Amino acid sequence: MQSVSAAAAAEPLYAPGSLLSVAHLPVSEVSAILSETARIAELPKEERTAILRDRTVALLFYESSTRTRTSFELAAKSLGATTTLVSDKSSSIEKGESLKDTGLTLRALGAECIILRHPASGAPFVLARETGLPVLNAGDGMHEHPSQALLDLRTILTRLHGADRAGEVNEHTLDGVTVVITGDILHSRVARSNAMLLPRLGARVLLCGPEKLLPEDALRLGPGVEIERDFDRALAQAQVAMMLRIQKERLAGLELDLNDYIGRFQLNGERLAAVAPKALVMHPGPMIRGLEIADDVADGPQSTIEEQVTHGLAIRSALLARALGAGVFKA
Amino acid sequence: MSETLILNGHLMDPANRVDGPRDLLLRDGRVAAVEQPGGLRGAEAAETIDAAGLIVAPGLIDIHVHLREPGQTYKESIATGTAAAAAGGFTSVVAMPNTVPVNDTVAKLEWMLDAARGPVVKLFAMPAATVGSMGEKLTDFDALRVAGAVGFTDDGKPVLEDHIMRAALVAAARAEAPVSQHAEDTRLTGGCSMNAGPMAFRLGLRGMPVEAEARIVERDLQLLREIERVEGLRPHLHVQHVSTARAIEAIRAAKREGLHVTCEIAPHHFALTEEAVGDYDTHAKMNPPLRAEMDRAEMVKALLNGTADCIATDHAPHAAFEKRQEFERAPNGITGLETALGIALRVLHRDHGMPMAKVIELMSTSPAVIASLAGRGAAGPGHYADLVLFDPGAEWTFAARTSRSKSRNTPFDGAAMLGRVRYTICEGRVVYRA
């Protein structure tokens, strides 16, 4: 290639504490986030609520969300911050206000950090550039969901290594661990973030799904990522089986035979017992019971689905402390 | 009208096979004389330009620009866009019809070409091939041609329907002008905002496959073949902003076969790849998109080996607020008039050894032929006095804030340029000097 835009290279950097992509996090930073997560979880309430006292955090949600929104909000409140929620359905966004202007408005109202969920891939980069504020990517289009990957990591570490060893990682922490991510990889920001994060800690990520939902381009997400289209063969190698929802809202004309899909890729009790009786079963939610995952598995002993939600609250507390330069991230 | 002498320069005029020191006399908007150094001693002129150390070449011609007037003058106007053209060494530009309203009638074409718009360089236009560029009903090619149309295009979108494109090629052949096609099978690119491939996958953006371009090119070439056989006509298809190796391969084969096809390549498609999208940089968003390295290298090769006929910028200004938003929402296009020569000389001439005269051919001689701009694209006696004088060895850095365009949407802000325009002369008038 001849030249990359010099302007792009000189682009103002994003405010420290932003989390736009897991690719921006060195392993040492991942470790620091996990350790702060563990530390905050142990703090007595009065110390915890002092961490972000008198700080203001805005949640800006252009897509519906249950887990992510609530856990970010509760995490901020548990650290003593004031939160405000703006959603596209009940704000001037409906009147056509741009992302930039919405961000500047929140900043003028005192927001020191914005948590953004947006249907357009890359939207958090725009918001971070235009406001200069730390921005936490709470899911952008088909791109990334970094806090989900971090909470998944904490869930895996806690289950495989024990809670007391979930507070730090290095390049070899997940050596020998195979994580199978199955389903609608194409449209999944959770898959991208996990596939880009976990191999850097030593894990092998096996992606599984039909061609339509898992193009070969996925192999280039990074080293340590492989494709195995046969679910049973993939599952047999798994210490962790992460299931994904079919994102009907993003299929955009793609036709899929759901019965065929269920037959080939559903994780049900029979399959799990036969092929991977010890694997952890994860799902970022929302799950569609009876489609990608069967009832008995979702509620079974191998499932970590509720723990993931709990770890989400903890991880997001640390991410907020980091975004606002508080806790161990105080300058 | 006054006379101008240009002395001590090095004339590079591929059309007349001149590549050496020459002095020129311009009179009444035309080149009056071209002589060996000293041959014009004693000639009187109101202005004498000392072109020592400069290349004197026929003015550059861009057959693909968007000047946004009428309707979107907050992005650009004919006056500002042509001022940017002059600063880039261009003396003729061809305006695309996707203005608001679309340029699809004689009245609109005449309004656009009226001197009252204040063009700084010579302005030509390609009106729409179909009414409103809706792809359904042909415009009046014959009347538009008489009124000055130099081709027909629905640029921004393709003429998608087979029978409409066929009819357009037939009508254009009769009017003796090209159909200039934006080759994109839009049935394959809905919701897409960059090149398809691993980079788009990683960024979570829907990608435009190379097939979307190649399929329309292949379809159009098939139509040329059919029309030659059935109608006995010889239509001229011009393929705009080619970006893929597959489309180039189809064009190469069609040329060997003898079909009348020409094509252009934009500087960004031979200078940049999809990597420039980086962190969703909307200044790297255009249609067709920046492609993979293999395709970029093939564009360079096509320009070197003659498969590609010319360079055209697809100058597409957009206001800052339009580009400073979500990647998928931002409009397609970048400005290009002021960076084309500097990029072409750096990438093609310096980095790939293309003779400088070949660069001039791609940017002046050949586009004049494609759009049948009589008396332009050459610097011999009798031709229009359209000239660019540039310092071929000057290395400089482009700064978007200094642009004459109303807009700043360029991926080349801060990029290295080779060759600096010192004078642009259009029909004998100095329209830019630095």
Interface residues (C-beta under 8 A of the other chain):
Chain A: M1 Q2 S3 V4 S5 A6 A7 A8 A9 A10 E11 L20 S98 L99 K100 H118 A120 S121 G122 A123 F125 V126 E130 D140 G141 M142 H143 E144 L186 R189 R192 P215 D217 A218 L219 R220 L221 A252 G253
Chain B: G190 G191 G197 P198 A200 F201 R202 L203 G204 L205 R206 F270 A271 L272 T273 E275 A276 G278 D279 Y280 D281 H283 A284 E293 R296 F321 R324 Q325 E326 F327 E328 R329 V347 D351 T397 A400 T410 P411 F412 D413 G414 A415 A416
